[in-house]
Amino acid sequence: MATPAARAGRSRREQILTVAAQLFARHGFHGVSIADLGAAVGVSGPALYRHFPSKEALLAEMLVGISEHLLEGGRARAAASDDPHEVLAALVEFQVEFALREPELIVVQDRDLANLPAPARRRVRQLQRTYVEIWVDTLRRAHPGLSAESARIAAHGTFGLLNSTPHSGRGPAVAPLLARMALAALTDLAPPPPP
C-alpha cells in the first residue's frame, strides 16, 4: 500500500503531466519553458526537476505512458471475447473514450513525437505498432480473406477518424457518432467484386 507521501508525489507528477500536455498542445513543446510549467502547477521551474530530470523526460513519460495505456487497454479488450465483432466494437469504444478524454495528448503525439530522445521515440513506435496489430488481427478475424495490409490501412484510417476529436469537439453526440461511423466503415471491408 502506498504511503501518503508516495500518493502525494504520484498525484503531483500526474498533475504536472496533465498540465504539461495542455501547455504543449496549446504552444508546442519548444513554446513551453520549465518556468512556464512550474508557474502553471504552482511551483518554481527548478522545483519541477524533483519530479522529472528534464523537459524531454517529462515528454517521454507522457507519450510512452499513454502508448502503454492504449496497448494495455487494447490487449484487455481483445482478450475479453472470442467474437471478433465484439472485440472490434470494444476497441472502437476504447479509442473513442481515449480520444475524447485526452485530446491534448493526441495533439502532442502528432506534433512533438520527434522531440523525444531516440530511445523513447523507438519505444513509443514499438508500442503503437503492437497496438495497431491488435486491430489488424481483430479485423482479419472479423473479415476472413482481408489482407494484413488492408487491415492495417483500415486501422490507421479509423484512428484518423477517432483521433479527430481535438478538432471536432466534445459534445454528448460526438462519441456515439464517431463510434457509429467507425463501425460502419469497419464492417464493410469486403473487397469489391472483380469487374
C-alpha angles and dihedrals in degrees: 000000000000118000119238089253091052091048091049091049091049092048090049090052090048090049091051091049092049094048092044091053090052093048095043090049091051101040107014127249094280092045093064122071129200087250090055091051093047093049091049092055096038102253135099116272093246090052087067088069088072087067103031128021092219144354088257090055090052091051090047093052090047097051098035089047095053091044090053090048092052093048093048091049092047092051092049092052093045090052094048097075142021091213107094091203090057090047091049091052090048092049091050092048091048093050092047091051091050093046093051094043097044110030091143091060090053090055093045092047092050096044107030108033089104089061092065119103108260097255092052091045090053090049093051091049091049092050091047093050091051091050091050090051090058087059092044092052092047093048092049091050090048091047110034109205094031109132121237089241093053091046090051091050090049092049093050091046089053091050089051091054097043095041090055088091095105085065103031102054136239108259122140092263095055100078098048092042094051091045092050092047092049094047092046090054093044095050093057102058100121111128115252115262115264114264 
